Amino acid sequence: QKEVEQDPGPLSVPEGAIVSLNCTYSNSAFQYFMWYRQYSRKGPELLMYTYSSGNKEDGRFTAQVDKSSKYISLFIRDSQPSDSATYLCAMSAMYSGGGADGLTFGKGTHLIIQP
Amino acid sequence: IAGITQAPTSQILAAGRRMTLRCTQDMRHNAMYWYRQDLGLGLRLIHYSNTAGTTGKGEVPDGYSVSRANTDDFPLTLASAVPSQTSVYFCASSARRGGNEQFFGPGTRLTVL
């Protein structure tokens, strides 16, 4: 079982719809959760950053973390064609004093917002 | 403009050649990272550095080396390139090690023939 599972899509929705993107994970040590947006041939861009469980809202974006279920979500309200991109979830354990400190990424979901 | 720059943008390289990918950040971040991104495999950590003078191995370090002589620069070297190293390489940085947000550069697209 992979540490982080993310449906690759593509997910195609009409403009204005609410989009739900999700990841599941297996490592209970993960405490930090991030969502990145990546446009074609560009670097990942940090969208949302949350620590532990709960919700965080930023404009049209809401990140939700349920550590008991090992499940995180990103909701996009009033979706726009400019939201079309690949969305990557990423997570990290708390600092442990050793080991690799990079993020563990999902493989990304390709989102298409139809005008 | 604050951020991360990478060079070259793209490169075609003959197998067996040595190649150094450059990464520079101006955010005074302590930690820096190198990832490769491959279709179907996602982003995988190659090497990281928590602070100048220290480096560590990530998930896929074989065939790559790094150095961190100062805070701003974190070059990635392929000593003898092989076709399986064809990938898009991203450099990233964060203020501190651990769970902090990581910020990514624009990437280097490398093709090894």
Interface residues (C-beta under 8 A of the other chain):
Chain A: Q31 Y32 M34 Y36 R41 K42 G43 P44 E45 L46 Y49 Y51 L88 A90 S92 A93 M94 Y95 A100 D101 G102 L103 F105 G106 K107 G108
Chain B: I4 A31 Y33 Y35 G40 L41 G42 L43 R44 L45 Y48 N50 G56 K57 G58 E59 F90 R97 G98 G99 N100 E101 Q102 F103 F104 G105 P106 G107 R109
